[in-house]
Structure formats: C-alpha cells, structure tokens
Amino acid sequence: LSRLSVMMQQYITDTNTAADRGFNSIFSDFDHALNAYVLAEQETQAAGSSKKDGAVCAKVRVRIVQDLVLTRDAFNARFEIENGENSALESIHVQIEINPNTGNGEVVNELFSI
C-alpha cells in the first residue's frame, strides 16, 4: 500500500506540473514534448551535418554498472560525451542531481559520494 501511495503522489505531482505548464493532462504535456522533439530531429536531419544556429551536436551516454541487484550500497557510473563534430566541445558543465522517486523535487546528493 505504501508503494501505491508513493505512485499516486507522483501522479498528482506530475498532473499539477502539467497543469502549471498549461496542459490539461500529463499525456498532453508528453505529446507536446514528443512533437517538439520530432520536429527538432526532422530539422536536424534536413540540415544535414552542417551546424544550425550555432548548435553543437554530441552524443551523451550515462552508464550505471551494478553487479549485484540485492544491494544498492554502491555502483559505478560512467559519463561519456562523444563529439560528432570536427570542432572542439567547450564550456561543458555537468550538474548531477539525485532525486528520490517521490516526485517532490527533493535533491538528496548529500546521501551519496559523488
């Protein structure tokens, strides 16, 4: 029952966030985000390999390696950026925030050694 309560609270939080953004449901919010992504992807494909509006294309991959599922005391994570362009990537900033799956926006970085 506790897990259901957490999930219901997450749904309520997501619904309120969607309403604050002007959508009548989380599904409308998702559809809008998906359509924006598809449009941006189509524009990128149409532009070919040339830069558009000074944007730099790069691949970002985050891998979390966990050998044993029974314990979550520690895991190794690897952050990789693959530059698909000929120019150097500059002024890259990475901010890591760890949030519990409660949907309240709480940041719990202090509980982890990063």
N, C-alpha and C positions, 0 to 999 in steps of 0.2 A: 504493500500500500504506500509505503514511503517513496518508492521509486515512481509510482504513478503520480503522486503529489508533486514530485520534482518535475516530471514531464508536463503536467498540467500548468505548473507555474511558468515553465519555459514557453509553452504555447501562448499563455496570456501575455507574457513579456513580448514575444515576437509579434503578436497581434497588435499590441499597443504601439510597438515601434513602427509597424506597417501603417497604422492609422496616423501616427505623428508625421510620417513621410507622405501622407496624402492618399494612401491606398485603402480600399475597403476590405482587404483581406491580405493575409500573408502570401496567398497564391498570386494575387495581382501584383504584389511587390516583386515576387520571384519572376513572374512573366516579364515585367518591365526590365529587371536586371538581365534576364536572359536575352531579351530582344536587343538591349543596348550592347551586350557582348557580341551577339551575332552580327549586328551592324558594324561594330568596330572591327571584327575579324574580317568581314567582307571588304571593308575599306582598306585594311592592311593588305589583303590578298590582291586587290585591284591596284594598289600602289606598287606591287612587286617588291623587290628588295631595296628600293630607294626609301630614304627616310622621309617621313611625312610629319610636318610641323615640328621638326627637330627631335622627334621621339627616337629613343634608342631601344632596339629590340634585344632582349636577352631572355634566356631560359633560367628559371629559378626552380630548384628542386630541394625539398626538405625530406630527409630520410631519417626515420626513427628506427633504430635497431634494438630489438628486445629479444633476448634469447629464451627467457622463461616467462610464461604468462602468469604463473602462480604468484609472483612477487612483482611489485612495481616500485621497489625501492630505488632502482636506478636504471637508466638506459643511456645508450649512446645516440646522439643526434648529429647529423651532418647537414650543413647548409652549403649548397653548391650553386654558383651562378655561372652559367655558360653564355659567353658573349657571342652572339651570332653575327656581329658586325665586324668590320675591319678597324673601326675606331675603338679607342680605349674607353672603358667604363670609368667614370669619375664621380666623385661626391656621392658615394654609396653609403647610406646609413641603414642600419638594421636595428630594429627595436623588437625585442622579444617580450611578449606578454603572455603569461599563463593564466587562463581563466577556468574556474570550475564549470561544469556543465549545468549550472543552475540558472544561467541567463540573466543574472543581476548585474553583469558588467564588472564584477569584483576582480581585481588583479591580485594574484597570490604568488608573485615572483619570490617573495621573501621566504616561501616554504621550500624553495629549490635552490640548488647551487648551479648557477649558470656561468 
